[in-house]
Amino acid sequence: MEWYEIKNINELDSPALVVYPDRVQENIRVLKEFIPDVTRLRPHVKTNKCAEVCSMMMTAGIKKFKCATIAEAEMLASIGAPDVLMAYQPIGPRGNRFIKLIQTFPNTNFSCLIDNEETVKQLSTTAQKENISVKVFIDLNVGMNRTGIKPEQAISLFTFCESLPNISVIGLHAYDGHNRDSDLGIRTAGCDEGYDRVEALHNSILKQSRKNLTIVTSGNTTISIHAKRKNVEVSPGTFIFWDYGYHKLFAEQPFVFGALLITRVISKPDDETLCIDLGHKAVASENPLENRVHFLNAPELIAAGHSEEHLILKAPKHNTYKVGDVLYGVPFHICPTVALHETLIVIENNKAMKTWQVVARKRKITV
């Protein structure tokens, strides 16, 4: 029996997302091999959004986390995570929610990102009214061109933040996910160029203020590179479940598939066409059609069409597929795929045993 085949598969409705805790544990072990010093690990929980999975990391000694939403931050605080960086600027009402989060969970050390004076000024004003201090990381743009301020322009923002009441700058954040070339040498060169700019800023701040800030960098694309630096925290997320997109690109990262999609053939319009119940609502669909899902037990199937409830597959001539057949799929992009599912079905000894709630797929839990 292949590791992914489920003994009581007929009890599971499809589409479904299943998780293998033993393989998740293996991925945590591999991460700790990359970086044995767990104080340098700050995994991003946007991939799993699940309290049970995050608890597994905490049991392994990981105490710092990164997240993208207030709900993810609340989920982490609810299981006692001591240190949570929300890697997002709390703009508008989210700023008020972030401060309420700090008040609601006093045992968790929260921080957030900022990249401009107006945002941090608003945070300062609200924090003053509530008589609390807000810890911030300056978000740096080292080539992602999505958020952040260029490192060469950030010293004035640091100085401005330091002048505000109830704001404490504790670190620099530099996500470099744009470095994703499959050639490790090319990826390393781009990663090093960006980090040199961050390090130069850090040294300038240290000289000016004597503040030794924490540097948080890396996603999964550059973890094997940043792992060699001794003075940074790394924050991969995809590693926890892994996916087929990263599997194809990053051969030097020996993570294993920890979550799979279960789907069934629901129709066979002709001898070479299969229709399965894996629509946009069940698997991330932002990638090109051929890069949506890879089937472990049917690698020859090719996606030919995708809609809300259906995925159309082309099969070889003279195939033996029939309506009702189960397919085990690895998503090309696991993070948004998890967000489409309310629960994870837990597989132990090739049998479905229980479910875990993907609680932080919500935009709001209580805060």
Secondary structure, DSSP 8 states (H G I E B T S, - for coil): --TT--TTGGG--SSEEEE-HHHHHHHHHHHHHH---GGGB--BTTTT--HHHHHHHHHTT--EEEESSHHHHHHHHHTT-SEEEE-S---THHHHHHHHHHHH-TTSEEEEEE-SHHHHHHHHHHHHHHT--EEEEEEB-SS--SS-B-GGGHHHHHHHHHHSTTEEEEEEEE--TT---SSHHHHHHHHHHHHHHHHHHHHHHHHHH----EEEE--GGGHHHHTT-SS-EE---GGGT--HHHHHH-TT------EEEEEEEEEEEETTEEEES--TTTS--SS-GGGSEEETT-TT-EEEEE-SS-EEEE--TT----TT-EEEEEES-HHHHHTT-SEEEEEETTEEEEEEE-GGGSS-S--
